[in-house]
Amino acid sequence: MPLGGPSRTICCGSPKQAARLGRSVAPLLYQIHTVGLGYPAALRVADIAHQSVASHQPSPAIGTRTFSTTNANRLRDVFPAKETTYIRKTPPAWAHPGYTEEEMLAVTPAHRPPKTVGDWVAWKLVRIARWATDFATGIGRDQQVDMKNPTTAVVAQKPLTEAQWLVRLIFLESIAGVPGMVGGMLRHLHSLRRLKRDNGWIETLLEESYNERMHLLVCTKMAEIGWFMKTMILGAQGVFFNAVFLSYLISPKITHRFVGYLEEEAVHTYTRLLHEIEQGDLPRWSDPKFQIPEIAVTYWRMAEGKRTMRDLILYIRADEAVHRGVNHTLGNLDQVEDPNPFVSEYKSGAEQRKPSAVLKGIGYERDEVIG
């Protein structure tokens, strides 16, 4: 084929070589094109869990599909189960405690007003992180909620697409699993050095980190991310881990407050997602025939007939509400001596003091649960 005049010609050799060249260059061109359009994740959204409304009708051709950029017959499970000679399945390390439907439906966005300088610093850092996430994931101004009430408003002029939601959720959950692990690790080492018990903090923090990782695994079952987003996650985790590490060494109180505000954002995010699913703005996820990943059904022990995308988001949002209440409460306690009120046994007559993190968005003050 001529290029820039008859004297410059690129020869592809045989037709087979030309075909191989085309297959090699096409993915690169797609990713460059994707980045240029403002979708840096180069996300390929998996259609494996979706069934057409018309029962067994095959998925439409790639030219008519607006959600996935991978051909229907090439979609695959992102991380298929590893077969071994003897082992069948590995259960979750921490069994999920479960929620009633009333508890999940009662979760609402909430905001704890900053009361100290540390609270204000933590809140402003989360606001900066929220702005950066919106910018990096290509959220337009018309897709943003009322910025005067950014933690509670859930209605925007234009909804996000399923692909935008998955980019946002995957990035959020890849970050949200860091603080619990860092806090649990540092408190574990602190307990070893001081030769003293930790009074239940370590287990709660590690379980929080594990729970956030399960959210991430569920999301990655519905999308195969590209190299750009993997690089962004790698860089973000490196920066965030070290920042949380130093922060927890300097002031665990401020760190827990920061995580509490971060979880306020998570509850807000999933509440907005629920609103858009219920409004029918996300047709694939609003479809009752959409099948959620099996890993989610197993982890949350979801009942038959309660396995829609809406049900899944209700469970995840309730988890985030728990983390919100737990971290705001832990930020109010004596970081060295106070027991973890969420796993402690209360004295006779004081059982009503045991906190329920899922319904207390701003956390409990110390005198409410410790005395």
TAPEHU-V835065 format. One record per residue. RES is the residue in one small letter. PHI is phi in degrees with one decimal (* if undefined). OMEGA is omega as a letter, one per 20 degrees, with the letter a starting at -180 (* if undefined). Layout:
res phi omega
RES PHI OMEGA
RES PHI OMEGA
This chain:
res phi omega
m * a
p -68.8 r
l -142.8 r
g 72.5 r
g 121.1 a
p -68.8 a
s -81.2 a
r -118.5 a
t -134.4 r
i -99.8 a
c -102.7 a
c -91.9 a
g 76.7 a
s -77.2 r
p -57.5 r
k -63.9 r
q -64.7 r
a -62.6 a
a -64.8 r
r -64.1 r
l -61.3 r
g -61.8 r
r -66.1 a
s -75.4 a
v -80.6 a
a -56.0 r
p -61.3 r
l -64.6 r
l -62.3 r
y -64.4 a
q -67.5 r
i -63.5 r
h -62.7 a
t -64.9 r
v -62.4 a
g -63.2 r
l -83.8 r
g 90.7 r
y -119.1 a
p -66.5 a
a -76.4 a
a 48.4 a
l -76.3 r
r -114.0 a
v -85.1 a
a -77.8 r
d -103.0 a
i -64.6 a
a -90.5 a
h -94.1 r
q -118.6 a
s -62.5 r
v -59.3 r
a -81.4 r
s 43.0 a
h -99.5 r
q -68.8 r
p -67.4 r
s -65.9 r
p -66.6 a
a -66.1 a
i -60.4 a
g -67.6 a
t -107.0 a
r -98.9 a
t -102.4 a
f -108.4 a
s -107.9 r
t -104.9 r
t -105.7 a
n -56.8 a
a -56.4 a
n -82.2 r
r -113.4 r
l -66.7 a
r -142.8 r
d -66.3 a
v -69.8 r
f -136.5 a
p -62.5 a
a -62.4 r
k -84.2 r
e -82.7 r
t -127.3 a
t -67.1 a
y -116.4 a
i -80.7 a
r -94.6 a
k -158.6 r
t -106.4 a
p -74.3 r
p -59.8 r
a -65.8 r
w -117.3 r
a -67.9 a
h -69.6 a
p -69.6 r
g 85.0 r
y -135.0 r
t -82.1 r
e -63.0 r
e -63.8 r
e -62.6 a
m -67.6 a
l -72.0 a
a -81.1 a
v -68.4 r
t -137.2 r
p -61.2 r
a -147.1 r
h -139.0 r
r -92.3 a
p -61.8 r
p -60.3 a
k -116.1 a
t -127.8 r
v -62.0 r
g -61.5 r
d -60.1 a
w -63.3 r
v -61.8 a
a -61.3 a
w -63.7 a
k -66.3 r
l -63.6 r
v -66.5 r
r -63.1 r
i -64.1 r
a -63.4 r
r -62.9 r
w -61.9 a
a -63.2 r
t -66.0 r
d -58.7 a
f -65.8 a
a -67.5 a
t -95.7 r
g 70.5 r
i -78.6 a
g -74.7 a
r -61.2 a
d -74.3 r
q -98.2 r
q -90.1 r
v -83.5 r
d -58.6 a
m -74.0 r
k -77.1 r
n -133.7 a
p -68.1 a
t -96.1 a
t -122.7 r
a -73.6 a
v -126.2 a
v -106.5 r
a -124.3 r
q -62.1 a
k -132.5 a
p -75.0 r
l -77.3 r
t -86.4 r
e -59.1 r
a -64.7 r
q -62.6 r
w -62.8 a
l -67.0 r
v -58.7 a
r -64.3 a
l -68.6 a
i -63.3 r
f -65.6 r
l -60.3 a
e -72.3 r
s -67.8 r
i -89.6 a
a -64.9 a
g -81.2 a
v -82.5 a
p -58.0 a
g -61.3 r
m -66.4 r
v -64.6 r
g -62.3 r
g -62.6 r
m -63.8 a
l -67.3 r
r -69.8 r
h -62.0 r
l -65.1 r
h -63.3 r
s -64.5 r
l -65.8 a
r -67.0 a
r -85.9 a
l 57.2 a
k -135.3 r
r -67.7 r
d -103.5 r
n 60.5 r
g 90.8 a
w -72.7 a
i -57.3 a
e -61.0 a
t -64.3 a
l -68.0 r
l -68.5 r
e -64.6 r
e -60.4 r
s -63.1 r
y -63.8 a
n -62.6 r
e -64.2 r
r -66.4 r
m -65.0 r
h -58.0 a
l -63.7 a
l -63.3 r
v -63.9 r
c -65.1 a
t -71.7 r
k -69.4 a
m -106.0 a
a -157.8 r
e -106.8 a
i -81.1 a
g -91.8 a
w -65.5 a
f -64.4 a
m -69.2 r
k -60.2 r
t -65.8 r
m -62.5 r
i -64.3 r
l -60.7 r
g -66.6 a
a -63.9 a
q -65.7 r
g -62.1 r
v -68.4 a
f -67.5 a
f -59.5 a
n -68.2 r
a -65.7 r
v -66.4 r
f -58.1 a
l -65.9 a
s -61.6 a
y -69.8 r
l -67.8 a
i -79.1 a
s -151.6 r
p -58.9 a
k -59.9 a
i -64.9 r
t -64.0 r
h -65.1 r
r -66.0 r
f -58.8 r
v -65.2 r
g -58.8 r
y -68.4 r
l -62.6 r
e -72.5 r
e -59.0 r
e -63.8 a
a -64.9 r
v -62.2 r
h -61.4 a
t -59.2 a
y -72.8 r
t -68.6 r
r -64.4 r
l -61.6 r
l -59.5 r
h -59.8 a
e -72.2 r
i -66.7 a
e -67.3 r
q -81.7 a
g 79.2 r
d -75.1 r
l -119.5 a
p -57.7 a
r -66.4 a
w -78.7 r
s -78.9 a
d -68.9 a
p -63.0 r
k -85.7 r
f -64.9 a
q -99.2 r
i -76.4 a
p -58.6 a
e -63.3 r
i -61.0 r
a -71.1 r
v -59.3 a
t -70.8 a
y -66.4 a
w -91.3 a
r 50.5 a
m -74.8 a
a -74.9 r
e -57.1 a
g 82.6 r
k -127.8 a
r -130.0 r
t -85.0 r
m -62.9 r
r -61.0 r
d -61.9 r
l -60.9 a
i -66.5 r
l -60.5 r
y -64.7 a
i -64.4 r
r -62.3 r
a -63.1 r
d -58.8 a
e -65.1 r
a -64.8 r
v -62.5 a
h -62.2 r
r -60.9 a
g -66.5 a
v -64.0 a
n -70.4 r
h -63.2 r
t -69.0 r
l -61.1 r
g -68.4 r
n -94.1 a
l -98.4 r
d -70.2 a
q -71.5 a
v -103.1 a
e -106.8 a
d -70.6 r
p -75.6 r
n -77.1 a
p -68.8 a
f -81.7 r
v -123.3 a
s -86.6 r
e -92.8 a
y -94.2 r
k -67.5 r
s -58.8 a
g 94.6 a
a -116.0 a
e -59.8 a
q -67.8 r
r -78.6 a
k -63.2 a
p -77.4 r
s -117.1 a
a -65.8 a
v -64.9 a
l -109.2 a
k -115.8 a
g -64.7 a
i -97.5 r
g 80.7 a
y -104.0 r
e -74.0 a
r -60.4 a
d -69.8 r
e -76.5 a
v -121.6 a
i -107.5 a
g 98.2 *
